[in-house]
Amino acid sequence: MTGTDPSPATAETTALTAVRPKAAPRRDPSVPRPGATLALTSVATAVALMTYTAPIITLPDTAAALHTPLSAQAWLLNGTPLGLAALLLVAGSLADDYGRRRIFVSGTLALGITTALGALATTTWLFTLARVAQGAASAALLASSLGLIVHAFPTPAGRVRATGVWGAFVTGGTAVGPLLAAGIPDWRAVYGVLGAAALIAAVLGTRALTESRSPRGGRPDFAGAVAFGLALVSLVAALTLGRDGWLRAPVWLLLAATVVLLAAFALVERRTATPMIDLSLLRRPGFLASSVGGLFTGLSVIGLFSFLPAVLQRSLGMSAMDTAWLTLLWAGLAFVVALQARRLAGRVPTRVQLAIAFVLHAVGVLTMLGAVGAGSTARFVPGMIIAGVGSGLLNAALPLLAVASVPPARAAMGSGAQQTFRYIGSCAGVSLTIAVATSSSGGPARGTDIAMAVSAVLALVAAVAVVGLRERE
């Protein structure tokens, strides 16, 4: 054997090396995974909204189990929006500065834990505290979601598609929450299932998401966060207590405290080097349109559709499941429309889409007038369809406008601001709807018609306001 002849062992090794496939290159952990990011943030958002809307159906059983008096049942509903409104803007700023993935995973984990604790509550106040904590956890999840999406989809076309999908899941969660609650006989089991889903999403988030941040340097705006959070707590508390009488001293004291705290917040934001929100954004028509859209979505849309299920059950004798299916008609259409709304990009300006959405809601609501008095479930269907299309356009336009109206580095803050106004509006909208509907001397049918008319008027006011902002740009 010569020195150049390979040995049998060497030849075999060479052959194996030749046919062995090359190892796939390792994925750069700093590069976002757009598909995984969109899927996980959308699903987690849907879980948060399911947790938010579940009490619409479970309220009677929950109140009975916790021995909650009628005057305190509003807190069972408004606990979560209280936490949401107080911390959304804070969570958005923290996500941009200290890590959107970190805030998202922390919020999703906290949502799972607090929702499970709500299932174990034995008193009204323990359940209410759990609901407030769920809202705070949801604030971290929701505000950071859009920041993660903006980072994963840097192109305008990709961002339009992604925010449309995310907005659709907002509607999907809103619809599926009551359906899940109606389908599970034990209200405690409902919160157990949702808590487990949130914990699974948190675990997946540690593996599927890529960290992103836009640090500004400097110290966190703790003073602004405290002032703003306390202001919104005072406002939501006033709106909740106002259902039992708006002229009572506690309500006026809370409203006065809200004004003082908001003035203090504005003063702090003007003086700090790293404000929680740049007040100069209030001069941008796009940011104002996003804020107005969020506020009136809560006032008009969420306020009315949070009240309707109770009317359908009490006045028309519908079961919880039948009520959930009818609500799903509205929300299911909204889900489909939000997914398809990306086709409007480049053809219809986002603020015009927002105005059209509010007009469609108004038309749909006016179509439902007289349905309760007639005792007809079928008369709700056309209005639910029209309003569902409007809600789909709303949920597609609002998140896109929220991130487009601020610098990309502050996307989570822009999302937090829009959603803060949305949940402030929802608290006020629920209180307003119930106050109007129950104050009529004509009974539930007449009161519900007046509440629907008010909802339609508010939606038309929002449409005019958004168009007006567009004209000034």
C-alpha angles and dihedrals in degrees: 000000000000125000090252097053113097118232118241090253092051092048092050092050091049091051093049091049091051095054098037109108117240115255114255113254113260115254115250104245091210093062113087121235103226098195095047092044094052094044096048098043091047094049093046090049090052090052090051091051091046088055089049096052101035094090090063086077102024096049098099094049093041093050091048093049094048094040090236114177118230092251091058099043091091088070091059087062101035099047094088097044087049091059092041096051094045098051109026095091092041091050092049093054093045091050093054093046103038107024133303094217091049092052092043095052092043092050094046091049091048090048090055093049097044093046090053089048089052088058089057097047116125101185137047094247095048090051091046092051089050090051092050089050090049088054092050091049091047089052091060091047097046098043094049094044096073091044089056091047093050090051092048095046107043097166121083093234093050091046092053091053094044097048089048091055091046091049090050090056089052087061092040092055091047090055101040094048095071091039092054091046091051093047096052111068097207116065091206091056089054091062091042091057093046092047091053091049091053092049091052090050090051092053092048090048092062089061106031103042130077120218118246133171142163104210117196096190124232129081125314115267095248094155092053092046092052094046094047094043093050091046092056093044088054092047096049091045090052092049091049095047090044090073087075093050132325096214096061119117097241091056094051092044091053092048090049090050089052092056093047093047093048090051089051090049092052090050092050093048092053093052104041123089093220106036120191087232128016103235090204086074087074087074091060113095091211094054091045091049090051091050094045090046092052093047095050092043086061095041098046110021107028093036093056099038091049088058101041098072091060090049092050092051099042102036102032098030094235119162121243091253094049089049091050092051092051090048088049090059089062096040095039091056089047089054093052094044092049090054091051097041091091086079087071092061111117091012103064121030112241094242092050088052088052092052092048089051092055091048091052090051090052092049092048093049093048088051089061094056112125095017094114093047091050091048089229123143090183091063089064094059102077091046092047089053095050093043090047091058089049092050091050091054090047094052092048096047101042100061092043092050091045094059096034093055095059133050111278090245089063097045095124091050091051090050091048092051094051093046092046089061090044094058095040085055092048092055091048092042095053091047092047094046094050092044093051095042095049098041096065117105089210094077132246095314094053092042093051091051090052091048091051091049090052090050090052092049092050090051091052091049088053092050092052092046093051092049090048091053090050092054093054095053 
